[in-house]
């Protein structure tokens, strides 16, 4: 299998900041696009991936892992690196937001090499505790799902990518860190629920 690489802000930030195009469910390339997303997610420690990060500027999100207890990404648990929810969301749209959480987010696209050492931008980001998301699955069936807790954070991060928004744009604080430094930070200051209910926009001010 060819090792896939994501587009990064170091190499092509302008590309990442484009607005991804709405997907025609009859697009003959959709299957191939999803295979690329799945292959990347299985080769790398990521929660999920937006297609634009892999050079496919279409509104597609592939969700690999929304379970913090099975997260190699957040906790460094290598035994869970192959865990895969394999959920594909086409043309996802957030139609409501409730509550408030915080998490030190990172991103495959917000990385670079400094003197041979890979580093990432870690950003402490506010996200809604609960969202309602409308999307189409691979069979062209429309869904409206209520998503709450940590999965809400993941989906908000990825859907932002579809609109050219990076987590560093919306973070209250940004740090330059190695993977090990980020893992230690998340142990001290992990996913935090501030409120499960209430208007997100008001709570996040």
C-alpha angles and dihedrals in degrees: 000000000000113000107245124213129201124231109256136201087244092060105028117358092159091061092052091052096060121107110250119236126251111258123239103218088219092058104130091214096061094093093051091046091054092048090055090050093048093047092052093048092050092049094049142046101252136135094217142330137227114218094236089065088066097045097271107115095197129117097258128128125190114202116205105165133005096161113099089196089063097040121129085174099059101029105025093243102158093183088071097049092107095050106122130179089185094204117162121199118191120196092355116193128185108223100176140015131199137177130002138264138165132214137166098247126196131180141209087230095051097066138103141168120257115187089336094310120114114231136179137201108247113199130189102226133186114223135170117267091222133025136177111222129193116201146142123246127219090273092056094253117143120230135186109200133184106222121187140175123012094348087064090058092051095048093047090052093051096043088051087059089058088059094046094256121137125202090244088063093061101031122116090212132016128199133184107230147162118237091258092051091050092051091052091048091051090051090056097038110021135165105322128197110209097171134357094199140034135070109313095210092055095043094049096054 
